[in-house]
């Protein structure tokens, strides 16, 4: 078996792994603060302010603050409704 035979498989594997990482990012149930900031494109300060005001739901597990994907989607839906009004 030559190295030429392995290259297509390794490229296909890299492509599949790349797609699975993208799919997993959207399927994540809970997001940490950094991930939620990245999704909303806001600073940590803004995210903590939204959580403190009750506009964005979160839970605390140990010392970690986590935001559910459902809470994030609900927050976005509320923002869209406010923009339409």
Beta strands, then each sheet from edge to edge (+ up, - down):
strand 1: 30-32
strand 2: 59-61
strand 3: 64-68
sheet 1: 1+ 3- 2+
end
